[in-house]
Amino acid sequence: MPGNTDVKANTAAWQPRLALLVAATFFMEFLDGTVLTTAIPSIAADFQVAPADVNVTMTAYLVTVAVGIPFSSWLAERLGARRVFCLAIALFTVASLLCAVSQDLTMLTLSRVAQGAGGAMMVPVGTLLVLRGTPKTDLLRATAYLVWPGLLAPVLAPLVGGAITSYLSWHWIFLINLPLGIAAFIAASRIVPRTAGDRGRSLDWFGLALTTLGVGALVVGLEAVGGHGAGLLAAAIVGAGVLSLAGAAWWMLKARAPLFRLDVFAARTFRATSTGGFIYRLTISSVPFLLPLMFQDGFGWDPLKAGAMVAAVFIGNIGIKPATTPIIRRFGFKPVLVFASLASAATFAACAFLDALTPEPLIFGLLVLSGVFRSVGFSAYASVQYADIVPEQLPSANAVSATLVQLAAGAGIAVGALFLRLFDMAPVFGSGPVAPYKGAFLAMAAMMLVSTVDSLTLHRHAGAEVSRGVRAATSAPGS
């Protein structure tokens, strides 16, 4: 019906089933971003290409997701979020089938691009659907659903990918998406509320071009850094990306109908997403990359054992999840963010002192704790960023946040790889196989403390309307 618009969705009650559906689609998208890593040797053997050449399929996927988010945000406003979300699920599912039946590297890469396009629409549009129907007093519960895929997928990817490749074949990494995608599409057609798009909404083509170029260059440059690319070339690509995004920001401040409303950064709680929150996500994202490598290269473990040990982080994530909302409600955002970042830094520093002789139960317990603190911090940042965002700003805030999350994940792997190379070339901590990892984990612990400093500058009542269900009258705008 014409009257059933997004405005009505703003006053809708909290819908757990919708949040769970969106979270499930996020899990598919996040998992497919990294799960292919363990299958690269098998794919290379089937296609008779060098394993390094298969990396293009992962880069193509990640770049497409990152650059597609800004456009998909506008598309949801133009055509309606429900229609675009269902389209995204369908595209992702069909592209997964094409990936599974690919006969050569070219077809697989093109199919991954299509899959990434579906993923780019699922993430911001799905989040928008949930947030628009959730009062701020229920925002903590909503984000608790939306956070877990980003926490679990990178940790489970090595284990899932290794098991599927070892006992089935790499094709099943994509085939398992088919029943999940079909079920998600059917559920979305029944659960997601109908919304009317704004057919008159124009697209800021110049802002989109600058943003797409900037985000794409950053993702490619960071992938080059993380994949042992040429240092100067990678730095130049990253620099070009930063300049392009700076140009996009300048343009959007002047444009009449910009791609994004940059006044979202006037809210200090949202600004935390691009300052301490970005550093927090970056450092956290480096752990699923560094740990399996350290266990295999440094400790001499096989991939399956390494993946199983990293799954301890998953146990910590899940174990603390029911308590994250009560913890934030009890103590507030600022104390929780400060504690989560300090505790995470401590676990990183402890990882630096692990070696092949460390008792495995002790390693397991440390990684469980790391997962606990990771989960608490992620949930707090995901909720506080929308605490002072008004409904008109929500599409812009959501798209900016989703883009920053993608960039932080890529930056975490790139920075982790860079630290490994630096400490390998300059053996500050010795010359053994574990020495570079010691330096990398200590460097990540130091970076995490930057997030702590940023959290300390938050107002003590920051996000009180979300954390405790009351309006923080003592908070000044932008504080």
Residue pairs with C-beta under 8 A, 6 or more apart in sequence:
1 194
2 196
4 193
4 194
4 195
4 196
5 195
5 196
6 80
6 81
6 132
6 195
6 196
8 193
9 129
9 132
9 133
9 193
9 195
10 132
10 133
10 391
12 132
12 133
12 193
13 133
13 135
14 133
14 134
14 135
14 138
14 141
14 142
15 130
15 133
15 134
15 191
16 141
16 145
17 191
18 129
18 130
18 133
18 191
18 192
18 193
19 130
19 134
19 141
19 142
19 145
19 146
20 145
21 184
21 187
21 188
21 191
21 192
22 122
22 126
22 127
22 129
22 130
22 145
22 146
23 145
23 146
23 148
23 149
24 149
24 180
24 184
25 88
25 89
25 92
25 122
25 126
25 184
26 122
26 123
26 126
26 146
26 149
26 150
27 148
27 149
27 152
27 153
28 92
28 122
28 177
28 180
28 181
28 184
29 65
29 92
29 118
29 119
29 122
29 123
29 149
30 149
30 150
30 153
30 154
31 149
31 153
31 156
31 157
31 160
32 61
32 96
32 115
32 119
32 173
32 174
32 177
33 58
33 61
33 62
33 65
33 119
33 153
33 157
33 409
34 58
34 153
34 154
34 157
34 288
35 153
35 157
35 160
35 161
35 173
36 43
36 57
36 58
36 61
36 161
36 170
36 173
37 58
37 157
37 158
37 161
38 157
38 158
38 161
38 162
38 165
38 303
38 307
39 161
39 164
39 165
39 170
39 173
40 51
40 54
40 55
41 51
42 165
42 169
42 170
43 54
43 57
43 105
43 108
43 170
44 50
44 51
44 53
44 54
46 170
47 54
47 104
47 105
47 108
49 105
53 105
54 105
55 227
56 105
56 109
57 105
57 108
57 109
57 112
58 112
58 223
59 219
59 220
59 223
60 109
60 112
60 113
60 116
61 112
61 113
61 115
61 116
61 119
62 116
62 219
62 223
62 406
62 410
63 116
63 216
63 219
63 220
63 223
64 112
64 113
64 115
64 116
64 117
64 119
64 120
65 116
65 119
65 120
65 123
65 406
66 120
66 215
66 216
66 218
66 219
66 403
66 406
66 407
66 410
67 120
67 212
67 215
67 216
67 219
68 116
68 117
68 119
68 120
68 121
69 120
69 123
69 124
69 215
69 399
69 402
69 403
69 406
70 208
70 211
70 212
70 215
70 259
70 260
70 399
70 403
71 120
71 208
71 212
72 84
72 88
72 120
72 121
72 124
72 125
72 399
73 124
73 125
73 128
73 260
73 395
73 396
73 398
73 399
73 402
74 201
74 203
74 204
74 208
74 259
75 84
75 121
75 125
76 84
76 85
76 121
76 124
76 125
76 128
76 197
76 395
77 197
77 198
77 201
77 395
78 197
78 198
78 199
78 201
78 203
79 197
80 194
80 195
80 196
80 197
81 125
81 128
81 129
81 132
81 192
81 195
82 129
82 188
82 192
82 193
82 194
82 195
83 195
83 197
84 121
84 125
85 121
85 122
85 125
85 126
85 129
85 188
85 192
86 185
86 188
86 189
86 192
87 121
88 118
88 119
88 120
88 121
88 122
88 125
88 126
89 118
89 122
89 181
89 184
89 185
89 188
90 118
90 181
90 185
91 114
91 115
91 117
91 118
91 121
92 115
92 118
92 119
92 122
92 177
92 181
93 118
93 177
93 178
93 181
93 182
93 184
93 185
94 114
95 111
95 112
95 114
95 115
95 117
95 118
96 115
96 174
96 175
96 177
96 178
96 181
97 174
97 175
97 178
98 107
98 111
98 114
98 115
99 108
99 111
99 112
99 115
99 174
100 171
100 172
100 174
100 175
101 171
102 108
102 111
123 402
124 398
124 399
124 402
127 146
127 398
127 401
127 402
128 394
128 395
128 398
129 192
129 193
130 142
130 145
130 146
131 139
131 142
131 386
131 394
131 398
132 391
132 394
133 193
134 142
136 386
136 387
136 465
136 466
137 465
137 466
137 469
139 383
139 386
139 387
139 466
140 325
140 328
140 329
140 379
140 383
140 466
140 467
141 325
143 379
143 382
143 383
143 386
144 321
144 324
144 325
144 379
146 382
147 375
147 378
147 379
147 382
148 317
148 318
148 321
148 375
150 378
150 405
151 317
151 371
151 374
151 375
151 378
152 314
152 317
152 318
154 285
154 288
154 409
155 288
155 310
155 311
155 313
155 314
155 317
155 371
156 311
156 314
157 288
158 288
158 292
158 303
158 306
158 307
158 310
159 304
159 307
159 308
159 310
159 311
160 173
161 173
162 303
162 304
162 307
163 304
163 307
164 170
164 172
164 173
164 176
165 173
166 304
202 257
203 259
204 251
204 252
204 255
204 257
204 258
204 259
206 251
206 255
207 248
207 251
207 252
207 255
207 258
207 259
207 260
208 259
210 244
210 245
210 247
210 248
210 251
211 244
211 245
211 248
211 259
211 260
213 241
213 244
214 241
214 242
214 243
214 244
214 245
214 246
214 247
214 248
215 241
215 245
215 403
215 406
215 407
216 241
217 237
217 238
217 240
217 241
217 244
218 237
218 238
218 241
218 242
218 245
218 407
218 410
219 241
219 406
219 407
219 410
220 237
220 241
221 234
221 235
221 236
221 237
221 238
221 239
221 240
221 241
222 234
222 238
222 407
222 410
222 411
222 413
222 414
223 229
223 410
223 414
224 230
224 233
224 234
224 237
225 231
225 234
225 235
225 238
225 414
225 415
225 417
225 418
226 289
226 410
226 413
226 414
226 416
226 417
226 418
227 417
228 417
228 421
248 259
249 262
251 258
252 258
252 259
252 260
252 261
252 262
253 262
260 396
260 399
260 400
261 392
261 393
261 396
262 396
263 393
264 270
264 389
264 393
264 396
264 397
264 400
265 271
265 274
266 477
266 478
267 387
267 388
267 389
267 477
267 478
268 388
268 458
268 459
268 462
268 478
268 479
269 333
269 384
269 385
269 386
269 387
269 388
269 458
269 462
269 463
270 385
270 386
270 387
270 388
270 389
270 397
270 401
272 337
272 381
272 384
272 385
272 454
272 455
272 458
273 381
273 385
273 400
273 401
273 404
274 400
274 404
275 454
276 337
276 341
276 450
276 451
276 452
276 453
276 454
276 455
277 381
277 385
277 404
277 451
278 404
278 407
278 408
279 447
279 448
279 450
279 451
279 454
280 340
280 341
280 344
280 377
280 381
280 448
280 451
281 378
281 381
281 404
281 405
281 408
281 409
281 412
282 408
282 411
282 412
282 415
282 447
283 344
283 348
283 412
283 444
283 447
283 448
283 451
284 344
284 374
284 377
284 378
284 412
285 408
285 409
285 411
285 412
285 413
286 412
286 413
286 415
286 416
286 440
286 444
287 313
287 348
287 370
287 374
287 444
288 310
288 313
289 412
289 413
289 416
289 417
290 351
290 416
290 420
290 437
290 440
290 441
290 444
291 306
291 309
291 310
291 313
291 351
291 367
292 303
292 306
292 307
292 310
293 420
293 437
294 351
294 354
294 434
294 437
295 301
295 305
295 306
295 309
295 310
296 302
296 303
296 306
297 433
298 355
298 356
298 432
298 433
298 434
298 437
299 306
299 355
299 356
299 434
300 356
301 309
309 360
309 363
309 364
309 367
310 367
312 363
312 364
312 365
312 367
312 368
312 371
313 367
313 368
313 370
313 371
313 374
314 371
315 368
315 371
316 367
316 368
316 369
316 370
316 371
316 372
316 373
316 374
316 375
317 371
317 372
317 374
317 375
318 371
319 368
319 371
319 372
320 371
320 372
320 375
320 376
321 375
321 379
324 375
324 376
324 379
324 380
325 379
327 336
327 376
328 336
328 376
328 379
328 380
328 383
328 467
329 467
329 468
329 469
332 460
332 461
332 462
332 463
332 464
332 467
332 468
333 380
333 383
333 384
333 387
333 458
333 462
333 463
333 466
333 467
334 455
334 456
334 458
334 459
334 460
334 462
336 376
336 377
336 380
337 377
337 380
337 381
337 384
337 451
337 455
337 458
338 452
338 455
338 456
339 373
339 376
340 373
340 374
340 376
340 377
340 380
341 377
341 448
341 449
341 451
341 452
341 455
342 449
342 452
343 369
343 373
344 370
344 373
344 374
344 377
344 448
345 445
345 446
345 448
345 449
345 452
346 445
347 366
347 369
347 370
347 373
348 370
348 441
348 442
348 444
348 445
348 448
349 441
349 442
349 445
350 366
351 366
351 370
351 437
351 441
352 437
352 438
352 439
352 441
352 442
352 445
353 438
354 363
354 366
354 434
355 434
356 434
383 463
383 466
383 467
384 462
384 463
384 466
384 467
385 397
385 401
386 394
386 397
386 466
387 462
387 463
387 464
387 465
387 466
387 467
388 463
388 477
389 397
415 444
415 447
416 440
416 444
419 436
419 439
419 440
419 443
419 444
420 436
420 437
420 439
420 440
421 436
422 439
423 429
423 435
423 436
423 438
423 439
423 440
423 443
424 435
424 436
427 435
427 436
428 435
428 439
429 435
429 436
429 438
429 439
430 438
459 472
459 474
459 475
459 476
459 479
461 472
461 474
461 475
462 472
462 475
462 479
463 472
464 470
464 471
464 472
464 475
465 471
465 472
